[in-house]
Every structure is written in structure tokens, then in C-alpha cells.
């Protein structure tokens, strides 16, 4: 909810509030994965030892996450109240005004580099605290439940990990409807609404809330036992499905000095390594789109940040949560062995790849005066493209970004650029009149109060123009399909990873897997996505170049943004498909010789004999065509061997 929900929802908002580029917010989003990458090896190795208490690691990690959430909200309290652009007399057109560009922090940035530093540090704490959750937490569940039910329990566990981000999108989006300085400022007196381009929502509330939640969750986690009752019997009943050649009976790697030898043993497992590469390509897409898909929807379809977050939250619950749970259920329902599980991953990834063509859908660029639409009067020769003859004498060179929608359906950079000379506040809207650059035919539009009273005609208003793009709901449906089949493969991929390595290496194997996923996928993903989104920017923050500062982008080229996202999605899914296929191709189950099964059906019998000829331990299972056909006979054999 915190890392993949609240953080991703507020990306666009903190860009506006602190004047940041997408590359900078990409660094913020990637901070979580950077810390997780650094902590994975020691946490999984030390926490996975037989003497370690996994719940203790989980509890202290939760407390660390809570500290990170408090730190993430800190920049809000370190900056002065947000100043609304467009509501001052200097923001209007004036014939004798000479507005000089002042290089201070009031134009677009109240934080800048120091705010990025605090956000990244908070994300580092988030990453360090969450490291035990999806490594030690997974193995703790797997060690304490039967093999038959493991996929179901892990499916529920990972479903919660998808429901969490969905809640983060929905709750975080609702928080953006609240004005950021609601404690000291009444937003109704400002003449703005959440539909206004200069609106800044209360992005920080969710992090305060999550900090208290982490504290509450940590208490019961710290109280869990080393292992649940019955874990020893469950451990003795499990049959190894480790990749042939990995099932050595050597002692577990219990000393830190043996870590390199443990890593080499895993790197020689081709199935494990290709599953890691597939996870990295999937992680790159999930991480990148989780951070910037709300921004994509907001700009492509001209909707507010809160509405874009709500849409993603609504589709994430059934698609992400349902796909994750369905993947675990299918493994149990079809009783798949390791080879069959990997085939399921191949099929799900193929279907998800087909739906990535949803990113072909692109809306026409917003009609923005001077950029994508022409002014009603000729442009000033050799001047700024935002200036024309109609506003040449208004002194708009240093006007802050405060977009208004004209009666002609065109967006203007500010009331000054629309050459508006007067303004009135009517309810929650700021209305502008006598705008020389706005051309209209017939009757002017009328703004009325929500109750239908006090109608006022205007030539420009401080809200977004309506978009006629018809593709929003089609895009939402196709994105739902991509998400469904992407998460359908997550649980089977995890099950295949746990089955293709030795049991005493599972915690360390998951740690190695997460390191590779972070290093090759989720760490570079936000940076790559942010870089390409910045490339599609058409209008940067006014005056930032002169002040030698970085500023937020005001307008994006929809067609370029769509092409970049399509290229990333298709390339990532193609790589995942190839790696899952190679993982299945190179997998050799126990009992095979030179890659060929001994007979159409293999009975695997693992036994250790005592001084006589009667086996003291015997476990029997049957694998045929990649399907685990373990039945009651195996359980009976186990009971008999225990009796002997």
C-alpha cells in the first residue's frame, strides 16, 4: 500500500509541488529497490539460517518501514504554504506591467534537490524494512504448511500484496481531493477545485497513516514463534523436486564463509537462472508502470490525478489480486509439477504480451495555445512561441504556470498569456474576462454554482478543458487484461523457483532471485521510464533554464509518450516469454538421465537404509508428463516408514 500505492499516486503531485522532473521522481521510486538490493543477500542468508527467527526479522522490518513513511511526509512540513499561481493581480495582463523573472523558489519549486534527498532516504528505509517480507516471509509460510497447500497460502499472501497497492491507489487518490494545506487554508476561498491544473492535493496524509499501521502490525509479528506446531512433520513429508544435479545431500550452508559456494551452486542451475531473468523483465514492467501509469492516464486522457489513481485502484484489485490468487489455485487444481508450472507461466506471459498493444491507443494532443494550437493572432516574430500579438504587451515573460481553459476550447499557459485583464471568484472557480487572445463565436459559456444559482459568463476559467478522446474505457479494459495475465504468472513462477532448488537453499535462492530482479529490472525501470517520459515533454517549467533549475513538465506529446510505453511493454514481455520458455527447456527433474525420462512414468523413491535391508525412511511419488500424481499411497508409505 505504501511503496506501490501511495508513492506512485503522489508522483505527479510532488513533481508539481517541488518542481521535479520525471527522472528525479524515477530516482525516488527506485530508492526502494536500491535498498532492497543492498539488504537482500545478508537478510536472506542470515535470516534463513536454522538458528534465525524469521518473525523477528519481519517485525523489525515493519518498524523500519514505519520510520520511512514518517520521513517521506516530512518535506510537507518543511516548506511554506503552497502559493496558488493565477490568483494574483500580477498574473493578469497589464499594459504597463514589466514582470521580471525572479530566480527564487516561489515560481515552481519549494524544495528541489533537498526534497529529493529526503524522499530517497525514506524510500531506502522502506526498501530495507520490506526486504524480509517477500523472502523470509515466503519461506516461513512454505516451511509451516503442507506442500499441497503451499501454493494456496502463498497465493493468498501475494494476493494481499496486490490488494495493498490497490488500496494505496484508491485511498491515496481520495487524499488528493483534499487541499494540501487544509489545516491552515480554506481551499473554497482560493477559487480552485481538484480539477484545476494548479491544485495540489494532500499527498502526505497517507504516509502518516501508514506509519501508525506499520507500528500496529509489528507487534504481533514480533510475537510469532520460531516455527508453527507440526512444522517438523510437514518438513519430513516433502519430496524434493530440485533440478537434477542440485539435490546433493551435503550439509546446509550454515557459515557465512560458505556463501560463495552456496551462490555458485545456484548459478549452475539453469532453470533457476532463467526464472530469475524472466522475473527481472517482469519486474521492470511492473515497477515502471506502477510508478508512471497514473501519469500516463492523467496526460493521455485529460483526467485529474485523483481520478487516474482511482481507476488504477479499481482495476488492480480484481486483475492483480485475482490473477495472483488464480495462479496459485491453478497449480493446486491441476496438481502441476515443476515443468508443468513453468509451462503455465509461458502461456500466461504470451497472453499478457498480446494485450500490451493497448498502448497503441493515443489521444490527440491537448489544444495548447502556441504549442499544439495556434493563437487567434499572429505570433511575435523571433519571440517565445507562447507569445503572440494579442498578448505581446502584457508582460507575460515571467508569468507562473497557471493554465486556463478559454471559451474557444484552447488551453492557455496563464491568464496573462490569454491576455485576460480582469478576474472574479465565483464559488470554487476563478473566472477571467476581457481576454484578447480568446476568440469565440456566439454566446459565452456560463458558470453556475453547484446548486444552479449565480450564473456568471466568462471567457476563461481555471480548470481543464474537456477531452473528447473516446479511448479511456477501452484502454482501462485492455490494461486490466495485461495486469490479469501478468499476475497470473507470478505465483506459478514463485512455486517453480522454490521447487527447482534444494529445500535448505530456498531462502538464499529467493534472496539471489530478488537481487537479480532488483539489479536488472526494478532499479533501472523508474529511471528508464522517467527518462523516456521526459523526452516526450513539450513545455517545461517557465523560467527554469534562466534560473539554472530543473522544473516539472507542463505538457507532454501524447503520441511520443504512447510510442515509448508501447516499445517498453512489448520488449519486456517478449524477453519474459523467451526466458520462461528456456527455463522449461533446460529443466531436468530428478530421475532423468541425459535429459530423458526413464519410462513414461517415473516413480521417485528416496530412501536411507539402516544396518539391515529395511528402509527407515521411504517417500514415494509419481510424476508423469509434468504432472505431480502424488496420492494417498504416498502418505500411507510415509506413515509406514515412520512406524518402522
NORMOWO-V965679 format. One record per backbone hydrogen bond with DSSP energy under -1.0 kcal/mol. CO is the residue of the C=O (numbers start at 1). NH is the residue of the N-H. If there is no record, write none. Layout:
co->{CO CO}
nh->{NH NH}
This chain:
co->{1 2 5 6 10 11 12 13 14 15 21 22 23 24 25 26 30 31 32 33 34 35 36 39 40 41 42 43 44 49 53 54 55 56 57 58 59 60 61 62 63 64 65 66 67 68 69 73 74 88 89 94 102 112 113 114 115 116 117 118 119 120 121 122 123 124 125 126 132 135 136 137 138 139 146 149 150 151 152 153 154 155 156 157 159 159 160 162 163 164 165 166 167 168 169 170 171 172 174 175 175 178 179 181 181 186 187 193 195 196 200 201 204 205 206 207 208 209 210 211 212 213 214 217 218 221 228 230 231 232 233 243 252 255 256 258 259 260 261 262 263 264 266 269 270 271 272 273 274 275 276 277 278 279 280 281 282 283 284 285 286 287 288 289 292 293 294 295 296 297 298 304 305 306 307 308 309 310 311 312 313 315 316 316 319 320 321 322 323 324 325 326 327 328 329 330 331 335 337 338 339 340 341 342 343 344 345 346 347 348 349 350 351 355 356 357 358 366 367 368 368 368 373 378 380 384 387 391 396 404 405 406 410 411 412 413 414 415 416 418 419 420 422 424 426 429 430 431 432 432 433 433 445 447 449 453 456 459 460 461 461 471 472 473 474 475 476 477 478 479 480 481 482 483 484 489 490 491 492 493 494 495 496 500 502 503 505 506 507 508 509 510 511 512 513 514 515 516 517 517 518 521 524 525 526 527 528 529 530 531 534 536 539 539 541 543 544 555 555 557 558 559 560 561 562 563 564 565 566 567 568 569 570 571 572 573 574 575 576 577 578 579 580 581 582 588 589 593 596 597 602 604 606 608 619 621 622 623 624 626 627 631 632 633 634 635 636 637 638 639 640}
nh->{6 7 9 10 14 15 16 17 18 20 25 26 27 28 29 30 34 35 36 37 38 39 40 43 44 45 46 47 48 52 57 58 59 60 61 62 63 64 65 66 67 68 69 70 71 72 73 76 77 91 92 97 104 116 117 118 119 120 121 122 123 124 125 126 127 128 129 130 137 139 140 141 142 143 150 153 154 155 156 157 158 159 160 161 162 163 164 166 167 168 169 170 171 172 173 174 175 176 177 178 202 202 182 184 185 189 190 196 464 199 180 203 208 209 210 211 212 213 214 215 216 217 218 221 222 224 231 234 235 236 237 246 254 258 259 262 263 264 265 266 267 268 269 273 274 275 276 277 278 279 280 281 282 283 284 285 286 287 288 289 290 291 292 293 296 297 298 299 300 301 303 308 309 310 311 312 313 314 315 316 317 319 320 321 323 324 325 326 327 328 329 330 331 332 333 334 336 628 341 342 343 344 345 346 347 348 349 350 351 352 353 354 355 358 359 360 361 368 411 371 372 373 370 389 383 387 380 394 399 412 461 409 406 369 404 402 418 420 419 437 436 93 433 431 429 426 462 424 459 460 421 422 458 456 452 449 447 407 432 405 463 475 476 477 478 479 480 481 482 483 484 485 486 487 488 493 494 495 496 497 498 499 500 243 505 506 509 510 511 512 513 514 515 516 517 518 519 520 521 522 523 525 528 529 530 531 532 533 534 535 537 557 554 555 544 547 549 538 539 561 562 563 564 565 566 567 568 569 570 571 572 573 574 575 576 577 578 579 580 581 582 583 584 585 586 244 592 596 593 599 623 621 619 616 606 604 629 602 627 337 624 635 636 637 638 639 640 641 642 643 644}
